[in-house]
Amino acid sequence: MFEGFQGAEIDTGDAGIFCLRDGGGPPLLLLHGFPQTHLMWRDIAPALVSRFSVVCADLRGSSCPASAPDHAPYAKRAMADDLVRMMEKLGFSSFMVAGHDRGGRVAYRMALDHPDSIARLAVLDIVPTIDAWERADARLALGYWPWSLLAQPEPLPEKILSGAAEAIVDNALNGWGSSPSAFPAEVRQAYIEALRTPAHAHAICEEYRAAATLDREHDRSDKAVGRRIRCPLLALWSGQGALADWYAGEGGPLALWRGWADDVRGQAMPGGHFFPEENPARTADLLAGFFGETSHGISRRSELPSPSP
């Protein structure tokens, strides 16, 4: 699915991050959401390699480092630190980043914590974590059950994920406004196999526990001191999903993101929550247009390190 891409396992010190990379030009990091892996970019990444050095990375849960009682190793801050170090090891001190779902939450945390490293940011089908939690109601609890279910104490969520991986993936990919035909059988199976591994299931649950606790506190602290995203921000969201309706009274997703950044643009996309996999050509076009506006000050291509043994 990623013909011409090179793979590597990058040791960031705290985790091993698997990534695929190809292309030339300004570096662009692509991050996946739940229950996906880097495979979600299978149709988008190849369309971008003629203009960018594209890196598709799996999040920290792929290597499953040990967690802690406060879930800090799976907070977006720790995951953002991972990826900045990974990109530095690939030779990129500054780069652009797009993230879908929880990958988008890692991406905007990178822009807040590492403003000199992130030149442009795209967030796909999310609003800021603290804004989502402050407005949480029955719609979120029922519509996006991972937020509440996977944040419960272990081991119940882990047992559900690993024991019913196929049902979990089918529920997500067949729902949330998306079309089942967007997911080839081999991709669906790869998502299922990732959840079946107990260590992966635990890592994913730890990330959701962190989202309900530390991530909220990190966002709250940033808001209290007026910390903002300095780079241009593109927000894309599902025109058939929750974000199109839930926050309409507050001006929609763009209004919420403008509470965090000055240079914000975006639009609704055809399809459900997984619109990057349903409409990859349109998504790739919008990302290419946004990230292609400027490459000033962004480091260029470097040689890919040899994979770790």
N, C-alpha and C positions, 0 to 999 in steps of 0.2 A: 504493500500500500504506500510505502515511502521510498520508491525507487530512487536511488542515487544518494539517499541520506546515509550518514555515518552515525553509528551508535557508540555511546561511551557511558561508563559508570563513573561519575565524578565524586571524589571524596571531598566533602566540604568540611570535614573535621568532626561534625556531629552526626552526619548522615551520609549515605551514598545515594546520589541522585542520578537516575538513568535519564539520558536525553538522546534525541536524534537531531542531526544538524546537516544543513545543506544551504547552498546559495552564496551570494556575494552581496556586498553593499552594507548599509547600516544594519546592526543587529536587532532582531525582533524575537522576543521570548513569548511563547504561547503556553498557557497553563489551562489544565482541564478542570472539570467539576465532578460532582457526584452523580451517578456511580461510575464515571468514566475513567479512562486513562489517557495517555497521549494520543491514543487511536482516534479520539474525537476530531483531531485536526487532519485526518487522512486525506481529505479532499481540499482543504484550505491551504495547508502548508506547501504542497507542491505548486499551487497557483501563485505563491508569494516569493518563491526562491529566485526568480529572475530579477527581483528588485531589492531583496533583503537577505541577510544572513539569518536564516530561520532556525530557531532552536525550540524543539518541543520537549518539554520536561515532564516527568512524573513527579508528583508531589511527595513530600517526606514519607507518607504512608507506604510507598513502594519498598523502602528499605526497612521500615518499622523499627526505628530506634526506640530505646526504652523511654517510657513516660515518667511522670511524677505525680504526686497527689494533687498538685494544683493544675495539672495538665499543661504546664508551661512549654514542654517540648513540642506540643502540637498547637500552640497558639500561632496565629498568623504572623506574629513578630518573629518567632523562631523560624518559621517556614520561609518568610521573606529573607531573613539573614542567610539561610541556606542558598537561596537562588542567586542572591547578589554575589556570594562567594563562588558559586558555580560559574556564573558568567565571567567573573574575574579570572578564573582558572582557564576559561575558554579564550581569554584575551580581550574581554570587553569590560572596560571600566564604566562605560555608560551605554545605555541601550533603551529600547522601547519594549513595552510589555502589554499583552492582551490576555485577559483571563475570563473564563466562563464560570458562573456559579461560584463554588468555593475558591476556584482558581482566581476569580476576580477579586475576592476578598484578600487573598495573598497579594495580588497585584497592587491594590490601592494601599495596603499596608507598606509595601515596598516604597511607594511614592511618598508616603508620609515619613517613614523612618530613614530612607536613603534618597533624599531629594536630588542630590548631585549625581546619582546613578541613573535615575529614570527621566528620560527625555520626553516621552509621550506615554499615555496610559489609555487603554480601552477596557471597559468593564461591560460584560455581557450578561444581561438578565439578573442584575442584582441592584439593590440600594444599599447604602452603608449599614453595617451590622447593627450599630446602636439605634439607627432610625427604624430598622425593621423590628427590633425587640421592643422599642418604646411604643410602637403602634401595633404590636401583636394582639390578635384577638382570635376568635374561633375560626376565622377564615384561614389564618396561618397554621393553627394547630391541626386543622383537618386537611387543608390543601397541601401543605408542605410538611408532612409528618416527620421527616428526618430531623427537623429542628428540635422537636420535643422528644421524640422517641429515642434517637441516638444519643441524646445528651443525658439520658438516665444513667444511674450508677451501674457499673459492671456487676455481673456478667450478662444481664438480660439482653441488652441491645446486641452484644457480640454474638450471643447464641442465636438470636433472630437473624442477623445478617449472614452468618456462616451456615446456619441450618436451613435457611430458606432463601438462598442467594438467587435462585432462578425466579422465584415469586417477587422478590424485591426489585430485581432489574426489570422484569416484565411490567410491574406496577408503575415504575418510573418512566420507562421508555414508551409504554403504551398510553400513559396518561400525561398530565401536565400540559395538555394542549398539543402534543406532538403526534406525528404520524409514524406508526410502527414500521412502515416501508422504508424509512430513512436509515434503518440499522440492519446491515447485512448480518447473516447468521453468524459468521465468524467474529464479527465485532461484538455482537450481543453475547456470544459465548465467552469472549475474552473478559468482558465486564463481569460476567457471572463467576468465572474462575478466580478473579481477583478478590471477590467477596467471600468465596468459599474458604480461603486461607485464614485460619484463626488470627494469625498475627496481623494480617491486613485489616480484618474486621475490627480488631481492637484499635489499631491506629486510626481508622476512620472514626470510630466512636469517640476516641480521645480528642480528635479535631473538633467534633461537634460539641463535646463537653467544654472545650476551650472557647468555642464560639459563644456559648451561653454564659461564660464567666469572664475569663481574662480578656478576650477580644472586645467584649462590651466595655470593660474597664479601660482598656487602652484607647478606644474611641472616645469614651467619656472624658478621659484626661486630656486628650488632644483638643476636644471642643472647649474644655474649660480654659485652656491657655491660648485659644485662637489659632492653633496649628492647622495649616491648610495644605492642600495639594498644590504645588507650584507649577506643575507642567500642564500642558493641554490635556483635556480629558474627553474621550468619546464614550457615550453611554448608548448601548443598543439593548433593546428588550423585546420580548415576545408580544406581538400585537394580539395574540389569542390567550395570553397567560395572565397571571395575577397582577403583575406590575402595571399593566395597562389600565386596570380598574381600581385597585386598592388605594392608590395614592392620588387619584384624580382630583379630589377635593383640595389637595395641597399643591397642585400644579404638576403632578406626575413625577416620574423619576428625575427628569432634568432639574426640577425645582429642588429636590432633595440633594442632588449632587452639587448644585450651585451653593448649597450651604457649606460645602467642603472645598470648592475650587472656584476660581474666577473664570477660567477659560473652559467652558463646558458646552458641548454640542451633542446631538444624538437624535435617535428616532426609533419608533417601533418597527419591528421586523415581521414579515409574514412567517407564520409557523408558531409552534409552541415553545416551551422552555428550552428545548434542544434545537433551536433554529439554526445554529451553525452546522449541524449535521443534516438538517432538512433542506436548508437553502445555502449550501456552501459557496456557490458562485457569487451570490449577492453579498454574503458576508465577507468573502475575500475581497470583492471590489471596494466595499466601504472601508475595510481595514487598510487596504493598499492606498486608497485616496488619503485617508487620515495620516497614516504613518509616512506616506511619501511627501507630505507637505514640506518637510525640512529634515535634513540630516546633519545640520551644522552642529559641530561639537560632539558628534556620536562616533565612537571608535569603529573602525572598519573590521574587515575579516581577518582572522588569524587561523593558524593551523589547529586542527582538532587534536587534542591529546590522545595518546594511546589508551584504549580501555584498560581499567584496572584488572588484575588477574582475578 
